[in-house]
Amino acid sequence: MSTVLLILLIVIAAKEREKRRVICEYQPTPRCKRVAKSRYRTIDGSCNNLKHSKWGKSYTCYPRFMDANYPDGHGNDIMNPRLLNPRKLSNSLFKEDVPHKSKKHNLMLMNWGQILANEMTYTSGILMPLYFRQIEPCCNESDASFHPKCAPIFIPENDFLNKELGHSCMNFVRSEVCPSCKNEPRKSINIRTSFLDFSIIYGNAESDLEKTRAYKNGLLNMKKNFLEDVGKNEDGPCGVKWRLWYPEVKVLP
């Protein structure tokens, strides 16, 4: 790695620490006296537990049973030589070419499970605007793989993806760091509330809710023409603009 690139990474890391420090200074604890008398829950999940007002709140850190084990103890460096290659691990755990058939469940079980999973958990920072103009930014031949948000997964030579299709790298962009304000290993941010409150429809913040509501007879905003936005690439790589806070709606409308 060149000296210039090393200096650049040090500067980026310093800026990340400063941003986290500023965020930590302005993290107010939700006040629940007025909310406790409200008929409805808060849109961001705060004060659902009056004693622990941040429990289940959106935009908070994922809790862990055990801290992540990073080589540097924090998470800036993820290349741990003692860990197995993720692709090798995946191939060893999932060897079946033909999926199991069920006499009891159909595809809707998977769809419902995906909705539930995204209703309570969604990691912040996976689709970053920084990378929208690049197909595989963390697998190109430049120094992008050394970017602190890149964690490329290298495919072994004997893997069929490499031998038959010529793919030697899987693009992997790291999620955003949760500003936990503690000296602890890196955690990710859950932008969802931890409750089944239909946040995939209404969003996780007041600003989301305002965009969704029609403010007329309790209705949601709708377009006049069905699927009129198909093919319009406004904010991302998917080509369709939807006003739901559930990204998989582009796949499973």
ZIJO-V877694 format. One record per residue. N is the residue number from 1. OMEGA is omega as a letter, one per 20 degrees, with the letter a starting at -180 (NA if undefined). D_LAST is the distance of its C-alpha to the last C-alpha in Angstrom with 1 decimal. Layout:
n:N omega:OMEGA d_last:D_LAST
n:N omega:OMEGA d_last:D_LAST
//
This chain:
n:1 omega:a d_last:45.3
n:2 omega:r d_last:47.2
n:3 omega:a d_last:48.9
n:4 omega:r d_last:47.0
n:5 omega:r d_last:43.6
n:6 omega:r d_last:44.9
n:7 omega:r d_last:46.0
n:8 omega:r d_last:42.7
n:9 omega:r d_last:40.8
n:10 omega:r d_last:43.4
n:11 omega:r d_last:42.8
n:12 omega:r d_last:39.0
n:13 omega:r d_last:39.5
n:14 omega:r d_last:42.0
n:15 omega:r d_last:39.6
n:16 omega:r d_last:36.9
n:17 omega:a d_last:39.5
n:18 omega:r d_last:40.6
n:19 omega:r d_last:37.0
n:20 omega:a d_last:36.6
n:21 omega:a d_last:40.0
n:22 omega:r d_last:39.1
n:23 omega:a d_last:35.9
n:24 omega:a d_last:37.8
n:25 omega:a d_last:40.3
n:26 omega:r d_last:37.8
n:27 omega:a d_last:35.8
n:28 omega:r d_last:36.9
n:29 omega:a d_last:36.7
n:30 omega:r d_last:34.8
n:31 omega:a d_last:37.2
n:32 omega:a d_last:36.3
n:33 omega:a d_last:39.1
n:34 omega:a d_last:37.3
n:35 omega:a d_last:33.9
n:36 omega:a d_last:35.6
n:37 omega:a d_last:36.4
n:38 omega:r d_last:33.0
n:39 omega:a d_last:31.1
n:40 omega:r d_last:27.8
n:41 omega:r d_last:26.8
n:42 omega:a d_last:26.6
n:43 omega:a d_last:23.2
n:44 omega:r d_last:24.3
n:45 omega:r d_last:25.5
n:46 omega:r d_last:29.1
n:47 omega:r d_last:31.9
n:48 omega:r d_last:30.0
n:49 omega:a d_last:33.1
n:50 omega:r d_last:36.0
n:51 omega:r d_last:38.3
n:52 omega:a d_last:35.8
n:53 omega:a d_last:33.8
n:54 omega:r d_last:31.8
n:55 omega:r d_last:30.6
n:56 omega:a d_last:26.9
n:57 omega:r d_last:26.6
n:58 omega:a d_last:23.9
n:59 omega:r d_last:25.2
n:60 omega:a d_last:27.8
n:61 omega:r d_last:28.9
n:62 omega:r d_last:27.6
n:63 omega:a d_last:30.5
n:64 omega:r d_last:32.1
n:65 omega:r d_last:34.4
n:66 omega:r d_last:36.3
n:67 omega:r d_last:36.6
n:68 omega:a d_last:35.3
n:69 omega:r d_last:38.2
n:70 omega:a d_last:38.4
n:71 omega:a d_last:41.5
n:72 omega:r d_last:42.5
n:73 omega:a d_last:41.6
n:74 omega:r d_last:39.1
n:75 omega:r d_last:36.3
n:76 omega:r d_last:37.4
n:77 omega:a d_last:38.3
n:78 omega:a d_last:36.0
n:79 omega:a d_last:37.9
n:80 omega:a d_last:39.6
n:81 omega:a d_last:41.7
n:82 omega:a d_last:41.9
n:83 omega:r d_last:38.2
n:84 omega:r d_last:36.9
n:85 omega:a d_last:34.8
n:86 omega:r d_last:31.1
n:87 omega:r d_last:30.5
n:88 omega:a d_last:33.6
n:89 omega:r d_last:32.5
n:90 omega:a d_last:29.1
n:91 omega:a d_last:30.9
n:92 omega:a d_last:33.4
n:93 omega:a d_last:31.0
n:94 omega:a d_last:28.5
n:95 omega:a d_last:30.8
n:96 omega:r d_last:29.2
n:97 omega:a d_last:28.1
n:98 omega:a d_last:26.8
n:99 omega:r d_last:24.3
n:100 omega:r d_last:25.5
n:101 omega:a d_last:24.5
n:102 omega:r d_last:24.0
n:103 omega:a d_last:25.5
n:104 omega:a d_last:23.8
n:105 omega:r d_last:20.2
n:106 omega:a d_last:17.4
n:107 omega:a d_last:14.1
n:108 omega:r d_last:12.5
n:109 omega:r d_last:15.2
n:110 omega:a d_last:14.0
n:111 omega:r d_last:10.4
n:112 omega:r d_last:12.2
n:113 omega:r d_last:14.6
n:114 omega:r d_last:12.4
n:115 omega:r d_last:11.1
n:116 omega:a d_last:14.8
n:117 omega:a d_last:16.0
n:118 omega:r d_last:14.1
n:119 omega:a d_last:15.1
n:120 omega:a d_last:18.7
n:121 omega:r d_last:19.0
n:122 omega:a d_last:18.0
n:123 omega:a d_last:20.7
n:124 omega:r d_last:21.8
n:125 omega:a d_last:22.7
n:126 omega:r d_last:20.8
n:127 omega:a d_last:19.6
n:128 omega:r d_last:22.8
n:129 omega:a d_last:23.6
n:130 omega:a d_last:26.8
n:131 omega:a d_last:25.3
n:132 omega:a d_last:22.7
n:133 omega:r d_last:25.4
n:134 omega:a d_last:26.3
n:135 omega:r d_last:24.6
n:136 omega:a d_last:26.4
n:137 omega:a d_last:28.6
n:138 omega:a d_last:30.0
n:139 omega:r d_last:31.1
n:140 omega:a d_last:33.0
n:141 omega:r d_last:36.7
n:142 omega:a d_last:37.7
n:143 omega:a d_last:38.1
n:144 omega:a d_last:34.4
n:145 omega:r d_last:34.4
n:146 omega:r d_last:36.9
n:147 omega:a d_last:34.6
n:148 omega:r d_last:34.3
n:149 omega:a d_last:30.5
n:150 omega:r d_last:30.6
n:151 omega:a d_last:30.9
n:152 omega:r d_last:30.7
n:153 omega:a d_last:30.7
n:154 omega:a d_last:33.3
n:155 omega:a d_last:33.0
n:156 omega:a d_last:36.3
n:157 omega:a d_last:38.2
n:158 omega:r d_last:38.1
n:159 omega:a d_last:34.3
n:160 omega:r d_last:32.9
n:161 omega:r d_last:30.5
n:162 omega:a d_last:33.7
n:163 omega:a d_last:36.0
n:164 omega:a d_last:33.9
n:165 omega:r d_last:31.3
n:166 omega:r d_last:33.4
n:167 omega:a d_last:31.0
n:168 omega:a d_last:33.2
n:169 omega:r d_last:31.0
n:170 omega:r d_last:27.5
n:171 omega:r d_last:26.4
n:172 omega:r d_last:25.9
n:173 omega:a d_last:25.8
n:174 omega:r d_last:27.0
n:175 omega:a d_last:25.3
n:176 omega:r d_last:27.1
n:177 omega:r d_last:30.2
n:178 omega:r d_last:30.3
n:179 omega:a d_last:33.4
n:180 omega:r d_last:34.9
n:181 omega:r d_last:38.3
n:182 omega:r d_last:40.0
n:183 omega:a d_last:41.8
n:184 omega:r d_last:39.5
n:185 omega:a d_last:37.3
n:186 omega:r d_last:34.1
n:187 omega:r d_last:31.0
n:188 omega:a d_last:27.4
n:189 omega:r d_last:25.6
n:190 omega:a d_last:23.0
n:191 omega:r d_last:21.2
n:192 omega:r d_last:19.7
n:193 omega:a d_last:21.8
n:194 omega:a d_last:22.9
n:195 omega:r d_last:22.0
n:196 omega:a d_last:19.2
n:197 omega:r d_last:19.1
n:198 omega:r d_last:15.4
n:199 omega:r d_last:16.0
n:200 omega:r d_last:12.3
n:201 omega:a d_last:12.2
n:202 omega:a d_last:15.8
n:203 omega:a d_last:16.8
n:204 omega:a d_last:20.0
n:205 omega:a d_last:22.6
n:206 omega:a d_last:24.0
n:207 omega:r d_last:23.2
n:208 omega:a d_last:19.4
n:209 omega:a d_last:19.9
n:210 omega:a d_last:21.9
n:211 omega:a d_last:19.2
n:212 omega:a d_last:16.7
n:213 omega:r d_last:19.2
n:214 omega:a d_last:20.6
n:215 omega:r d_last:23.8
n:216 omega:r d_last:24.4
n:217 omega:r d_last:24.5
n:218 omega:a d_last:22.2
n:219 omega:r d_last:19.1
n:220 omega:r d_last:16.3
n:221 omega:r d_last:16.3
n:222 omega:r d_last:14.6
n:223 omega:r d_last:15.1
n:224 omega:a d_last:17.5
n:225 omega:a d_last:15.9
n:226 omega:r d_last:12.4
n:227 omega:a d_last:10.8
n:228 omega:a d_last:14.3
n:229 omega:a d_last:13.7
n:230 omega:r d_last:12.5
n:231 omega:r d_last:15.3
n:232 omega:a d_last:16.6
n:233 omega:a d_last:17.4
n:234 omega:a d_last:18.5
n:235 omega:a d_last:18.4
n:236 omega:a d_last:17.6
n:237 omega:a d_last:17.2
n:238 omega:r d_last:13.6
n:239 omega:r d_last:14.3
n:240 omega:r d_last:11.6
n:241 omega:r d_last:12.3
n:242 omega:a d_last:10.0
n:243 omega:r d_last:12.0
n:244 omega:a d_last:10.3
n:245 omega:r d_last:12.3
n:246 omega:a d_last:9.8
n:247 omega:a d_last:10.0
n:248 omega:r d_last:7.7
n:249 omega:r d_last:4.6
n:250 omega:a d_last:6.0
n:251 omega:a d_last:6.2
n:252 omega:a d_last:3.8
n:253 omega:NA d_last:0.0
//
